[in-house]
Amino acid sequence: MEAYKKILCATDFSRHSHTAAMRAVELANMYGSSVTLLHVVEYFPEQRSNELISAETEDPQKFQDEQIHLQLKEFTAKL
């Protein structure tokens, strides 16, 4: 089997995606490859948690981007 060179791992920050990301890191360590985490942001979804709702004075898209980047940093730190 050829060694993996690059691994793409999608995440929604759930417990299950954390498990998948941990496996991606294990494979990357085994093969000396890199891992790229991917999170798709849906702007203005119909249903969203209160943590992703900006104050009226803030740009909603910028606020959501900042919140997602924070979540991604925390998620990555756990790996």
PyRosetta script that sets phi, psi and omega in degrees:
from pyrosetta import init, pose_from_sequence

init()
pose = pose_from_sequence("MEAYKKILCATDFSRHSHTAAMRAVELANMYGSSVTLLHVVEYFPEQRSNELISAETEDPQKFQDEQIHLQLKEFTAKL")
pose.set_psi(1, 136.1)
pose.set_omega(1, 177.6)
pose.set_phi(2, -74.2)
pose.set_psi(2, 149.5)
pose.set_omega(2, 179.2)
pose.set_phi(3, -72.7)
pose.set_psi(3, 143.7)
pose.set_omega(3, 173.7)
pose.set_phi(4, -70.7)
pose.set_psi(4, 136.4)
pose.set_omega(4, 177.7)
pose.set_phi(5, -100.9)
pose.set_psi(5, -40.2)
pose.set_omega(5, -179.8)
pose.set_phi(6, -137.9)
pose.set_psi(6, 137.3)
pose.set_omega(6, -179.8)
pose.set_phi(7, -123.2)
pose.set_psi(7, 127.6)
pose.set_omega(7, 176.7)
pose.set_phi(8, -105.1)
pose.set_psi(8, 126.8)
pose.set_omega(8, -178.3)
pose.set_phi(9, -128.2)
pose.set_psi(9, 116.0)
pose.set_omega(9, 177.7)
pose.set_phi(10, -80.8)
pose.set_psi(10, 146.8)
pose.set_omega(10, 179.2)
pose.set_phi(11, -141.3)
pose.set_psi(11, 145.4)
pose.set_omega(11, 170.7)
pose.set_phi(12, -118.1)
pose.set_psi(12, 13.7)
pose.set_omega(12, 179.0)
pose.set_phi(13, 70.3)
pose.set_psi(13, 12.8)
pose.set_omega(13, 178.9)
pose.set_phi(14, -81.0)
pose.set_psi(14, 171.1)
pose.set_omega(14, 177.3)
pose.set_phi(15, -60.5)
pose.set_psi(15, -40.3)
pose.set_omega(15, -178.8)
pose.set_phi(16, -67.5)
pose.set_psi(16, -39.9)
pose.set_omega(16, 180.0)
pose.set_phi(17, -71.8)
pose.set_psi(17, -27.2)
pose.set_omega(17, 174.7)
pose.set_phi(18, -65.1)
pose.set_psi(18, -41.8)
pose.set_omega(18, 177.4)
pose.set_phi(19, -61.7)
pose.set_psi(19, -43.6)
pose.set_omega(19, 178.9)
pose.set_phi(20, -64.3)
pose.set_psi(20, -39.9)
pose.set_omega(20, 179.7)
pose.set_phi(21, -66.6)
pose.set_psi(21, -37.9)
pose.set_omega(21, 177.0)
pose.set_phi(22, -62.0)
pose.set_psi(22, -40.0)
pose.set_omega(22, 177.7)
pose.set_phi(23, -66.0)
pose.set_psi(23, -38.7)
pose.set_omega(23, 177.5)
pose.set_phi(24, -61.8)
pose.set_psi(24, -40.8)
pose.set_omega(24, 178.1)
pose.set_phi(25, -65.7)
pose.set_psi(25, -41.2)
pose.set_omega(25, 177.4)
pose.set_phi(26, -59.0)
pose.set_psi(26, -46.7)
pose.set_omega(26, 179.1)
pose.set_phi(27, -62.6)
pose.set_psi(27, -41.6)
pose.set_omega(27, 179.4)
pose.set_phi(28, -62.2)
pose.set_psi(28, -41.1)
pose.set_omega(28, 177.8)
pose.set_phi(29, -65.8)
pose.set_psi(29, -38.0)
pose.set_omega(29, -179.0)
pose.set_phi(30, -66.8)
pose.set_psi(30, -39.4)
pose.set_omega(30, -174.6)
pose.set_phi(31, -104.0)
pose.set_psi(31, -1.4)
pose.set_omega(31, -178.2)
pose.set_phi(32, 66.6)
pose.set_psi(32, 36.2)
pose.set_omega(32, -177.3)
pose.set_phi(33, -107.8)
pose.set_psi(33, 177.6)
pose.set_omega(33, 179.4)
pose.set_phi(34, -105.7)
pose.set_psi(34, 155.9)
pose.set_omega(34, 177.6)
pose.set_phi(35, -119.4)
pose.set_psi(35, 132.1)
pose.set_omega(35, 173.0)
pose.set_phi(36, -114.8)
pose.set_psi(36, 125.3)
pose.set_omega(36, 176.7)
pose.set_phi(37, -91.2)
pose.set_psi(37, 138.9)
pose.set_omega(37, -179.8)
pose.set_phi(38, -125.6)
pose.set_psi(38, 129.5)
pose.set_omega(38, 174.3)
pose.set_phi(39, -131.3)
pose.set_psi(39, 124.4)
pose.set_omega(39, -179.5)
pose.set_phi(40, -92.2)
pose.set_psi(40, 129.2)
pose.set_omega(40, -179.2)
pose.set_phi(41, -103.3)
pose.set_psi(41, 124.9)
pose.set_omega(41, 175.6)
pose.set_phi(42, -98.5)
pose.set_psi(42, 110.2)
pose.set_omega(42, 179.7)
pose.set_phi(43, -75.6)
pose.set_psi(43, 133.1)
pose.set_omega(43, 177.8)
pose.set_phi(44, 56.2)
pose.set_psi(44, 52.5)
pose.set_omega(44, 175.9)
pose.set_phi(45, -67.2)
pose.set_psi(45, 160.1)
pose.set_omega(45, -179.5)
pose.set_phi(46, -65.2)
pose.set_psi(46, -41.1)
pose.set_omega(46, 178.8)
pose.set_phi(47, -119.9)
pose.set_psi(47, 125.6)
pose.set_omega(47, 177.1)
pose.set_phi(48, -146.3)
pose.set_psi(48, 157.3)
pose.set_omega(48, -178.3)
pose.set_phi(49, -75.1)
pose.set_psi(49, 159.4)
pose.set_omega(49, -179.4)
pose.set_phi(50, -62.3)
pose.set_psi(50, -24.2)
pose.set_omega(50, 179.8)
pose.set_phi(51, -66.3)
pose.set_psi(51, -22.2)
pose.set_omega(51, -177.7)
pose.set_phi(52, -103.0)
pose.set_psi(52, 15.1)
pose.set_omega(52, 176.7)
pose.set_phi(53, -104.2)
pose.set_psi(53, 123.5)
pose.set_omega(53, -176.4)
pose.set_phi(54, -83.4)
pose.set_psi(54, 163.6)
pose.set_omega(54, 172.6)
pose.set_phi(55, -68.8)
pose.set_psi(55, 158.6)
pose.set_omega(55, -177.6)
pose.set_phi(56, -62.1)
pose.set_psi(56, -24.7)
pose.set_omega(56, -177.7)
pose.set_phi(57, -84.4)
pose.set_psi(57, -7.1)
pose.set_omega(57, -177.1)
pose.set_phi(58, -105.5)
pose.set_psi(58, 153.1)
pose.set_omega(58, 174.0)
pose.set_phi(59, -72.6)
pose.set_psi(59, 118.5)
pose.set_omega(59, -175.9)
pose.set_phi(60, -58.9)
pose.set_psi(60, -40.0)
pose.set_omega(60, -178.8)
pose.set_phi(61, -67.1)
pose.set_psi(61, -43.4)
pose.set_omega(61, 178.8)
pose.set_phi(62, -64.3)
pose.set_psi(62, -42.5)
pose.set_omega(62, 178.9)
pose.set_phi(63, -60.5)
pose.set_psi(63, -46.2)
pose.set_omega(63, -178.7)
pose.set_phi(64, -65.4)
pose.set_psi(64, -41.5)
pose.set_omega(64, 177.0)
pose.set_phi(65, -57.7)
pose.set_psi(65, -45.7)
pose.set_omega(65, -179.7)
pose.set_phi(66, -63.0)
pose.set_psi(66, -41.4)
pose.set_omega(66, 179.9)
pose.set_phi(67, -65.2)
pose.set_psi(67, -42.2)
pose.set_omega(67, 179.5)
pose.set_phi(68, -65.6)
pose.set_psi(68, -41.3)
pose.set_omega(68, 177.8)
pose.set_phi(69, -61.5)
pose.set_psi(69, -39.0)
pose.set_omega(69, 176.7)
pose.set_phi(70, -63.5)
pose.set_psi(70, -44.5)
pose.set_omega(70, 179.1)
pose.set_phi(71, -62.3)
pose.set_psi(71, -40.4)
pose.set_omega(71, -179.9)
pose.set_phi(72, -65.5)
pose.set_psi(72, -39.9)
pose.set_omega(72, 176.7)
pose.set_phi(73, -62.7)
pose.set_psi(73, -45.9)
pose.set_omega(73, 179.4)
pose.set_phi(74, -62.8)
pose.set_psi(74, -42.7)
pose.set_omega(74, -179.9)
pose.set_phi(75, -61.5)
pose.set_psi(75, -46.2)
pose.set_omega(75, -179.4)
pose.set_phi(76, -64.3)
pose.set_psi(76, -39.8)
pose.set_omega(76, -179.7)
pose.set_phi(77, -61.9)
pose.set_psi(77, -33.7)
pose.set_omega(77, 178.9)
pose.set_phi(78, -68.8)
pose.set_psi(78, -25.2)
pose.set_omega(78, -179.6)
pose.set_phi(79, -75.4)
pose.dump_pdb("model.pdb")
